[in-house]
Amino acid sequence: MKVKICGLNITRDVQLCIDLKVNFLGFIFYKKSPRNIDLKDIADLSKFKKGNSSFVAVTVNPTDNFIKKNLIDNFDYIQLHGSETRERVEEIQNMGIKIIKTIKIEKEEDINKYKEFNNADIILFDTPSMEKSLEFPKSLITKLPLGEKYALAGSISENNVENINKLGVNFFDLSSSLESELGYKDHLKIKKFINKINGLKN
């Protein structure tokens, strides 16, 4: 079972997530987001001993220049949330970084889009809205491909993760459900969620 927590603050949240052995730590580079990371803070990531955690830069149609200048050597993965093509995924991989490609799901037919991106390292199935927390349609969860390469986002929380896991999902991506104030992660909520996950593993 894997967990990715997105929209983290480099100063406040990173050490906690590493200590809790969160698998993927997501940092948003999207100026419209209340969770947007200031580029000057990226250098602080080098202070942390990641252990088995991976750093993820969450982007929308990033340019080669942005990737090379800010992301290479600082992040393990780039998460692509825009209109990137299969060819673009390969171009970015060739720069020396792994790819999480987001597939936005509104209806069942959308799920098959993931096949276009089987060259991505991880596929993330998400709701259409990047910044508003929409619940992923429960009826579609059972239609998703299974396995460690496939993650699910969309209003996952401590309260529903057990039921979602029973539907076959074992890779969870969370953001706003772990906040008590917009853009600020609630450390108690993070701890409770990870405790819940650890309990499901046992």
C-alpha positions in Angstrom: 0.0 0.0 0.0 1.4 3.4 -1.0 0.5 7.0 0.0 1.2 10.3 -1.7 0.5 13.5 0.0 0.2 16.5 -2.2 0.4 20.3 -1.6 3.1 20.1 1.1 5.0 23.0 2.5 8.7 22.5 2.4 9.4 24.1 5.7 6.5 22.8 7.7 5.6 19.4 6.4 8.5 17.5 4.9 10.2 16.1 8.0 6.9 14.8 9.4 6.1 13.0 6.2 9.5 11.5 6.0 9.3 10.3 9.6 5.9 8.8 8.9 7.4 7.0 5.9 5.0 8.6 3.4 6.0 7.2 0.0 5.6 10.3 -2.2 5.8 13.9 -1.1 4.1 16.2 -3.6 5.0 19.9 -4.1 2.8 22.1 -6.3 4.2 24.4 -9.0 1.0 26.1 -10.2 0.7 29.8 -9.5 -3.1 29.7 -9.2 -2.9 27.2 -6.3 -2.9 28.3 -2.6 -0.3 25.5 -2.2 2.1 26.9 -4.8 5.8 26.5 -3.9 8.1 29.5 -4.1 11.0 28.5 -6.3 13.6 29.9 -3.9 12.4 27.3 -1.3 13.4 24.3 -3.5 17.0 24.5 -2.3 15.8 23.6 1.2 14.8 20.1 0.1 18.5 19.1 0.0 18.6 19.4 3.8 16.3 16.4 4.3 17.3 12.7 4.4 14.5 11.2 2.4 15.0 7.6 3.3 12.5 5.7 1.1 10.3 8.8 0.4 10.3 10.3 -3.1 9.9 14.0 -3.9 7.3 14.9 -6.6 7.0 18.2 -8.5 3.4 18.7 -9.5 3.2 20.7 -12.7 1.0 21.8 -15.6 2.6 21.7 -19.0 6.1 22.5 -17.7 8.7 23.8 -20.2 12.1 22.2 -20.8 13.7 25.3 -19.2 11.6 25.1 -16.1 12.3 21.4 -15.7 16.1 21.7 -16.2 16.5 24.8 -14.1 14.3 23.9 -11.1 13.4 20.2 -11.0 16.2 18.0 -12.2 18.4 16.9 -9.3 15.8 18.2 -6.8 12.9 15.9 -7.4 12.5 12.1 -8.1 9.3 12.5 -10.2 7.4 15.1 -12.2 3.6 14.9 -12.0 2.1 16.1 -15.3 -1.4 17.6 -14.9 -1.8 19.3 -18.3 -2.3 18.4 -21.9 1.0 16.5 -22.2 1.2 13.8 -24.9 2.8 10.4 -24.8 5.7 11.9 -26.7 6.1 14.7 -24.2 6.3 12.1 -21.4 9.1 10.4 -23.2 11.0 13.7 -23.8 10.8 14.6 -20.1 11.9 11.1 -19.0 14.9 11.4 -21.2 16.0 14.4 -19.1 16.5 11.9 -16.3 13.4 12.1 -14.2 10.4 9.8 -13.6 6.9 10.6 -14.6 3.5 10.5 -12.9 0.8 11.2 -15.5 -2.6 12.4 -14.3 -5.7 11.1 -16.1 -8.8 13.1 -15.4 -11.9 11.0 -15.1 -15.4 12.2 -15.6 -17.0 9.1 -17.2 -16.0 5.5 -17.7 -14.6 6.0 -21.2 -12.0 8.4 -19.8 -10.3 5.5 -17.9 -8.9 4.0 -21.1 -6.8 7.1 -21.8 -4.2 5.6 -19.4 -3.3 3.1 -22.2 -1.8 6.1 -24.2 0.6 6.7 -21.3 1.9 3.2 -20.5 5.4 4.7 -20.8 4.7 6.8 -17.6 6.2 5.4 -14.4 2.9 6.0 -12.5 -0.6 6.7 -13.6 -2.8 8.9 -11.3 -6.6 8.8 -11.8 -8.1 12.0 -10.6 -11.2 14.1 -10.8 -11.3 16.9 -13.4 -10.6 19.7 -11.0 -7.0 20.1 -9.9 -7.7 22.5 -7.0 -11.2 21.7 -5.9 -11.7 18.5 -3.9 -14.2 16.4 -5.9 -15.1 12.9 -4.9 -14.0 10.3 -7.4 -17.1 8.5 -8.6 -17.4 5.3 -6.6 -19.0 3.4 -9.5 -15.9 4.0 -11.5 -13.3 2.8 -8.9 -14.0 -0.8 -9.7 -13.3 -0.1 -13.4 -9.7 1.1 -12.8 -6.7 -1.1 -13.6 -5.1 -2.6 -10.5 -1.5 -2.7 -9.4 1.2 -0.6 -7.8 1.6 1.6 -10.9 -1.9 3.1 -10.5 -2.9 5.7 -7.9 -6.2 7.3 -7.1 -7.0 10.8 -6.0 -10.3 12.5 -5.2 -11.6 13.1 -1.6 -9.8 10.2 -0.1 -9.7 10.4 3.7 -9.3 8.4 6.9 -13.1 7.8 6.9 -13.3 6.2 3.4 -9.9 4.7 2.6 -10.8 1.3 4.0 -13.8 1.0 1.7 -11.8 2.2 -1.3 -9.1 -0.3 -0.5 -11.7 -3.1 -0.4 -12.5 -2.1 -4.1 -9.0 -2.9 -5.0 -7.1 0.4 -4.8 -3.8 0.3 -2.8 -2.2 3.6 -3.9 -3.8 6.7 -2.4 -3.1 10.4 -3.2 -4.4 13.0 -0.7 -4.3 16.7 -0.4 -7.2 18.9 0.9 -8.7 16.1 3.1 -5.6 16.5 5.2 -6.1 20.2 5.8 -8.1 22.1 8.4 -7.4 25.4 6.6 -6.9 25.9 2.9 -3.3 25.3 1.9 -2.1 24.2 5.4 -1.7 20.6 6.2 -3.0 19.4 9.5 -0.3 17.3 11.1 -2.8 15.5 13.3 -4.9 14.5 10.3 -1.7 13.2 8.5 -0.7 11.1 11.5 -4.3 9.7 11.8 -4.4 8.8 8.1 -1.0 7.1 8.2 -2.0 5.2 11.3 -5.2 4.0 9.5 -3.1 2.9 6.5 -0.7 1.0 8.7 -3.6 -0.7 10.4 -5.0 -1.8 7.0 -1.6 -3.3 6.2 -1.6 -5.5 9.3 
